[in-house]
Amino acid sequence: VDDLPPEAEIPWVLQVSRWDRLKDMAGVMTGFVSRVVDIVDAQLVLVGPSTSEVSDDPEEAEVFAECTATWETLPAAARRRVSLVTLPMDDIDENAAMVNAVQRYATVVVQKSLAEGFGLTVAEAMWKAKAVVASSVGGITMQIAPGTGLLLEDPTDLVDFGDTLALLLGRPDEIADLGRRAQRHVL
C-alpha cells in the first residue's frame, strides 16, 4: 500500500491468498495489530494478486479496497508493521517465483481462512519448513498433523489468533521445530 518495503531484519508473518472475504485478510490484519504489534517485534505481510489483472473475481478489488481502508485507519506505528502487497499475474512463472520468495523469507506463514478447500499455501509453506498457523477448517485440518503446525479452532476469534502468533513469535526454537516437523510431514 505504501512505498516502503517490509524491514528485512524484523520477522515476517505472511499470508498469501486471493483478496477474498473467506481468506479473511482483514481479520489477519486486525488480529495481528491488536495482539502482536505491542508485544513482539514482527511485521505482517499480506500478499495477493494484483486486482487489476484478475478478471474472473470482481469481488477481489472490493476486498482489497476494504483491506486498504482498514490499513489506512491504523495508527502510523501499526501501519509501518503491516504491508499489503499485490503481485502481477501476467507472467505465471514470475508470479510463482515471487510467491516462492516471500514464502521462503517468512518466519511464520498463516492461513486464517474462514472456509478452505485444500489450502495450497499451507502445503507450500510446510514444504519450505515454515511454521504454519492456520484455521481448523476444510482441507487444512488434513494437512496439519499434531506437532506440524498450529490450528486455530475458531477462525473468527481474532484474540486467539493474535495471542497464538505473539506467543509463537517469542519462541524462535519452536518456530524452527514446527518448520522441520512440517517439512518431514509433507515429504
C-alpha positions as CSV (number, residue, x, y, z in Angstrom):
1,V,0.0,0.0,0.0
2,D,2.8,2.4,0.7
3,D,6.2,2.6,-1.0
4,L,8.2,1.2,1.9
5,P,9.2,-2.4,1.8
6,P,9.0,-4.6,5.0
7,E,12.1,-4.4,7.1
8,A,14.5,-7.2,6.4
9,E,15.7,-7.7,10.0
10,I,12.2,-8.0,11.6
11,P,10.4,-11.4,11.5
12,W,7.7,-11.7,8.9
13,V,4.2,-13.1,9.4
14,L,2.9,-13.9,5.9
15,Q,-0.4,-14.8,4.4
16,V,-0.6,-15.3,0.7
17,S,-4.1,-15.5,-0.6
18,R,-6.6,-14.2,-3.1
19,W,-8.3,-11.0,-1.9
20,D,-11.4,-13.0,-0.9
21,R,-13.6,-12.5,2.2
22,L,-13.2,-16.2,3.0
23,K,-9.4,-15.8,3.3
24,D,-10.1,-13.1,5.9
25,M,-7.1,-10.9,5.2
26,A,-8.7,-8.0,7.1
27,G,-9.1,-10.4,10.1
28,V,-5.5,-11.4,9.9
29,M,-4.5,-7.7,9.9
30,T,-6.9,-6.8,12.8
31,G,-5.7,-9.8,15.0
32,F,-2.1,-9.0,14.3
33,V,-2.3,-5.3,15.0
34,S,-4.4,-5.8,18.2
35,R,-2.5,-8.6,19.8
36,V,1.1,-8.7,18.3
37,V,2.3,-5.2,17.4
38,D,2.7,-4.0,21.0
39,I,4.1,-7.4,22.2
40,V,6.6,-8.7,19.7
41,D,8.8,-7.1,17.1
42,A,7.3,-8.6,14.0
43,Q,5.6,-7.4,10.8
44,L,2.7,-8.7,8.8
45,V,2.9,-9.1,5.0
46,L,-0.4,-9.8,3.3
47,V,0.1,-10.8,-0.3
48,G,-2.5,-11.3,-3.0
49,P,-2.8,-10.9,-6.8
50,S,-3.0,-7.6,-8.5
51,T,-6.7,-6.8,-8.6
52,S,-6.4,-5.2,-12.0
53,E,-5.3,-8.4,-13.5
54,V,-7.9,-10.8,-12.1
55,S,-10.9,-10.8,-14.4
56,D,-12.8,-13.8,-13.0
57,D,-13.4,-12.5,-9.5
58,P,-14.9,-9.0,-9.3
59,E,-15.0,-9.2,-5.5
60,E,-11.2,-9.1,-5.2
61,A,-10.9,-5.4,-6.0
62,E,-13.6,-4.7,-3.4
63,V,-11.9,-6.8,-0.7
64,F,-8.5,-5.3,-1.4
65,A,-10.1,-1.8,-1.1
66,E,-11.6,-2.8,2.2
67,C,-8.2,-4.1,3.5
68,T,-6.6,-0.8,2.3
69,A,-9.2,1.2,4.0
70,T,-8.7,-0.8,7.3
71,W,-4.9,-0.3,6.9
72,E,-5.3,3.5,6.5
73,T,-7.2,3.7,9.8
74,L,-4.4,2.1,11.7
75,P,-2.1,4.3,13.9
76,A,1.1,5.2,12.0
77,A,3.2,2.8,14.1
78,A,1.0,-0.1,13.3
79,R,0.8,0.8,9.6
80,R,4.6,0.6,9.5
81,R,4.3,-3.0,10.7
82,V,1.7,-4.1,8.1
83,S,2.3,-4.4,4.3
84,L,-0.3,-5.0,1.7
85,V,1.3,-6.4,-1.4
86,T,-0.2,-7.1,-4.8
87,L,1.7,-9.3,-7.3
88,P,1.4,-9.2,-11.0
89,M,-0.4,-12.1,-12.7
90,D,0.5,-11.5,-16.3
91,D,3.5,-13.9,-16.2
92,I,2.7,-17.0,-14.2
93,D,6.3,-18.0,-13.8
94,E,7.3,-14.6,-12.5
95,N,4.3,-14.7,-10.1
96,A,5.3,-18.2,-8.8
97,A,8.9,-17.0,-8.3
98,M,7.7,-14.0,-6.2
99,V,5.3,-16.2,-4.1
100,N,8.1,-18.6,-3.5
101,A,10.5,-15.8,-2.5
102,V,8.1,-14.3,0.1
103,Q,7.2,-17.7,1.5
104,R,10.9,-18.6,1.9
105,Y,11.6,-15.3,3.6
106,A,8.7,-15.6,6.0
107,T,9.2,-16.5,9.6
108,V,5.7,-17.7,10.1
109,V,3.1,-18.4,7.5
110,V,-0.6,-18.1,8.3
111,Q,-3.7,-19.2,6.5
112,K,-6.6,-17.9,8.6
113,S,-9.4,-18.8,6.2
114,L,-13.0,-18.8,7.3
115,A,-13.6,-21.7,4.8
116,E,-11.0,-23.6,2.8
117,G,-10.6,-26.5,0.4
118,F,-7.1,-27.8,0.3
119,G,-5.1,-24.7,1.0
120,L,-2.1,-25.0,-1.3
121,T,-0.3,-22.2,0.5
122,V,-0.3,-24.4,3.7
123,A,1.4,-27.3,1.9
124,E,3.9,-24.9,0.2
125,A,4.9,-23.3,3.5
126,M,5.3,-26.7,5.2
127,W,7.4,-27.9,2.3
128,K,9.7,-24.9,2.8
129,A,10.0,-25.8,6.6
130,K,7.9,-22.8,7.8
131,A,5.9,-22.8,11.0
132,V,2.2,-22.5,10.0
133,V,-0.7,-21.0,12.0
134,A,-3.9,-21.9,10.2
135,S,-7.7,-22.2,10.8
136,S,-9.0,-25.6,11.6
137,V,-11.3,-25.6,8.6
138,G,-11.7,-27.8,5.5
139,G,-8.7,-29.5,4.0
140,I,-6.3,-27.6,6.2
141,T,-7.2,-30.0,9.1
142,M,-6.0,-32.9,6.9
143,Q,-2.7,-31.1,6.1
144,I,-1.5,-30.1,9.5
145,A,-1.0,-33.1,11.8
146,P,-0.3,-32.7,15.5
147,G,3.1,-31.1,16.1
148,T,3.5,-29.9,12.4
149,G,1.7,-26.6,12.8
150,L,-0.8,-24.7,14.9
151,L,-4.5,-25.0,14.2
152,L,-7.0,-22.3,15.4
153,E,-10.3,-23.9,16.4
154,D,-12.3,-20.7,15.8
155,P,-11.2,-18.8,12.7
156,T,-13.3,-15.8,13.8
157,D,-11.5,-15.5,17.2
158,L,-9.0,-12.7,16.4
159,V,-7.8,-12.6,20.0
160,D,-6.8,-16.2,20.0
161,F,-5.2,-15.8,16.5
162,G,-3.2,-12.8,17.7
163,D,-2.2,-14.3,21.0
164,T,-1.1,-17.5,19.3
165,L,1.1,-15.5,16.9
166,A,2.6,-13.4,19.6
167,L,3.4,-16.4,21.7
168,L,4.9,-18.3,18.8
169,L,7.0,-15.3,17.6
170,G,8.5,-15.1,21.1
171,R,9.8,-18.7,20.7
172,P,12.2,-19.0,17.8
173,D,13.2,-22.5,18.7
174,E,9.6,-23.7,18.5
175,I,9.2,-21.9,15.1
176,A,12.2,-23.9,13.8
177,D,11.0,-27.2,15.3
178,L,7.5,-26.7,13.8
179,G,9.0,-26.0,10.4
180,R,11.2,-29.1,10.5
181,R,8.4,-31.3,11.5
182,A,6.1,-29.7,8.9
183,Q,8.6,-30.4,6.1
184,R,9.0,-34.0,7.2
185,H,5.3,-34.4,7.3
186,V,4.8,-33.0,3.8
187,L,7.6,-35.2,2.5
